Amino acid sequence: MAALTCRSDTLVGSLCREADRIRQRSRQLSAALQCCHSVELSERLRREGHGLEQRRAELLAMARLWCHDSHKDRLALEFLIELCRRSPGVC
């Protein structure tokens, strides 16, 4: 029987992955909007992009707030802030 390994996860690590997925999806939406000819689809894509931008701003605000807590992992929070501040076009 193969051994199952459980990887422990931190909240900040999960939020970093979420921030990266937001950036990736934002890039996809931007590319889709450039070739989209449907007004309805364009509007749906813009709404989704707006929702992603709001979530990115929430993550950034949380990370900045948590940086003031001396018990938090400062380096992990700085990484989360960096991910949230990057534009979707930056690799």
Legacy VTK file of the C-alpha trace (Angstrom):
# vtk DataFile Version 3.0
C-alpha trace
ASCII
DATASET POLYDATA
POINTS 91 float
0.000 0.000 0.000
1.357 3.411 -0.921
1.934 5.760 1.957
-0.169 8.891 1.976
1.600 12.040 2.955
-0.271 15.006 4.289
1.303 18.353 3.663
0.626 20.848 6.382
-0.519 24.162 5.094
-0.543 27.653 6.462
-3.204 30.266 5.985
-0.709 32.642 4.408
0.482 29.908 2.043
-3.095 29.270 0.938
-3.643 32.989 0.385
-0.427 33.199 -1.667
-1.712 30.435 -3.933
-5.058 32.210 -4.210
-3.328 35.485 -5.153
-1.370 33.657 -7.854
-4.528 32.017 -9.230
-6.177 35.458 -9.331
-3.243 36.792 -11.388
-3.398 33.834 -13.769
-7.158 34.117 -14.253
-6.879 37.884 -14.757
-4.393 37.257 -17.578
-6.780 34.761 -19.156
-9.664 37.217 -18.922
-7.589 39.989 -20.463
-6.654 37.792 -23.417
-10.252 36.651 -23.855
-11.525 40.235 -23.807
-9.117 41.215 -26.582
-10.628 38.665 -28.978
-14.227 38.734 -27.787
-16.867 40.057 -30.197
-19.931 39.370 -28.052
-21.163 42.292 -25.976
-22.804 39.976 -23.431
-19.713 37.823 -23.033
-17.470 40.887 -22.761
-19.655 42.236 -19.964
-19.536 38.901 -18.097
-15.750 38.769 -18.436
-15.445 42.347 -17.151
-17.651 41.521 -14.141
-15.530 38.484 -13.355
-12.372 40.589 -13.659
-13.849 43.196 -11.335
-14.627 40.485 -8.762
-11.071 39.181 -8.993
-9.703 42.693 -8.515
-11.861 43.146 -5.415
-10.623 39.857 -3.942
-7.003 40.795 -4.712
-7.513 44.105 -2.884
-9.003 42.235 0.114
-5.995 39.911 0.263
-3.607 42.857 0.085
-5.445 44.708 2.866
-5.413 41.611 5.106
-1.703 41.012 4.540
-0.850 44.631 5.325
-2.933 44.513 8.487
-1.320 41.248 9.607
2.171 42.702 9.088
1.600 44.792 12.206
1.222 41.608 14.286
4.660 40.591 15.565
3.562 36.958 15.951
2.998 36.475 12.236
5.554 35.211 9.710
6.731 38.534 8.306
8.515 37.036 5.284
5.450 35.033 4.227
3.275 38.127 4.576
5.720 40.208 2.519
5.550 37.540 -0.187
1.747 37.657 -0.130
1.867 41.452 -0.434
4.256 41.151 -3.378
1.952 38.698 -5.159
-1.058 40.931 -4.573
0.708 44.043 -5.836
1.893 42.483 -9.096
-0.098 43.268 -12.168
-1.598 40.308 -14.078
0.924 40.767 -16.903
3.985 40.293 -14.660
5.430 36.766 -14.537
LINES 1 92
91 0 1 2 3 4 5 6 7 8 9 10 11 12 13 14 15 16 17 18 19 20 21 22 23 24 25 26 27 28 29 30 31 32 33 34 35 36 37 38 39 40 41 42 43 44 45 46 47 48 49 50 51 52 53 54 55 56 57 58 59 60 61 62 63 64 65 66 67 68 69 70 71 72 73 74 75 76 77 78 79 80 81 82 83 84 85 86 87 88 89 90
